[in-house]
Amino acid sequence: MPRPRKPTDLDVSEPTKEWMKTHTKRDVRELATELAQHGEDVSDIVKAIDDLEEVEVEEEEWERTHVVEDEE
């Protein structure tokens, strides 16, 4: 059975959407590093990025082994 199409819209604010268009996970990691150097607890941010990367790897593996149909 084909996997349903992935949602394209995230439930985030417009400024967040604009920021996401021009930044990468690496940018977030660098920002977290800067915050950590100033004594901030960034463990939740780092865990979220790690989790995202894990999901991306799982998604890539799934797409290599399954047929994906996009709805139009």
C-alpha positions as CSV (number, residue, x, y, z in Angstrom):
1,M,0.0,0.0,0.0
2,P,1.5,3.4,-1.0
3,R,2.4,5.8,1.8
4,P,0.2,8.9,1.9
5,R,1.7,12.2,0.8
6,K,3.6,14.1,3.4
7,P,2.1,17.4,4.7
8,T,3.8,20.4,3.3
9,D,2.7,23.1,5.8
10,L,4.1,23.3,9.3
11,D,2.1,24.9,12.1
12,V,4.6,27.6,12.8
13,S,4.6,31.4,12.8
14,E,5.3,33.4,9.6
15,P,8.6,34.7,10.9
16,T,9.7,31.2,11.8
17,K,8.7,30.0,8.3
18,E,10.8,32.8,6.7
19,W,13.8,32.0,8.9
20,M,13.5,28.3,8.0
21,K,13.7,29.2,4.3
22,T,17.2,30.5,4.6
23,H,18.7,28.5,7.5
24,T,19.8,24.9,8.0
25,K,20.2,22.4,10.8
26,R,23.9,23.4,10.9
27,D,22.8,27.0,11.5
28,V,20.7,25.9,14.5
29,R,23.6,23.8,15.8
30,E,25.9,26.8,15.6
31,L,23.3,29.0,17.4
32,A,23.0,26.3,20.1
33,T,26.8,26.3,20.5
34,E,26.9,30.1,20.9
35,L,24.1,29.9,23.5
36,A,25.9,27.1,25.3
37,Q,29.0,29.2,25.5
38,H,27.0,31.9,27.2
39,G,25.7,29.4,29.8
40,E,22.4,28.5,28.3
41,D,21.0,25.0,28.5
42,V,20.6,23.9,24.9
43,S,20.2,20.2,25.5
44,D,16.5,20.2,24.2
45,I,17.6,22.0,21.0
46,V,20.4,19.6,20.4
47,K,18.1,16.6,21.1
48,A,15.5,18.0,18.7
49,I,18.1,18.3,15.9
50,D,19.4,14.8,16.6
51,D,15.9,13.5,16.5
52,L,15.1,15.3,13.2
53,E,18.3,13.8,11.6
54,E,17.3,10.3,12.8
55,V,13.8,10.8,11.3
56,E,15.3,12.0,8.0
57,V,17.5,8.9,7.8
58,E,14.5,6.6,8.5
59,E,12.5,8.5,5.9
60,E,15.2,8.1,3.3
61,E,15.4,4.4,4.0
62,W,11.6,4.0,3.8
63,E,11.5,5.9,0.5
64,R,14.2,3.6,-0.9
65,T,12.1,0.6,-0.2
66,H,8.6,1.8,-0.8
67,V,6.5,3.4,-3.6
68,V,5.5,6.9,-2.7
69,E,2.5,8.5,-4.5
70,D,2.0,12.3,-4.3
71,E,-1.6,13.5,-4.2
72,E,-2.4,16.4,-6.5
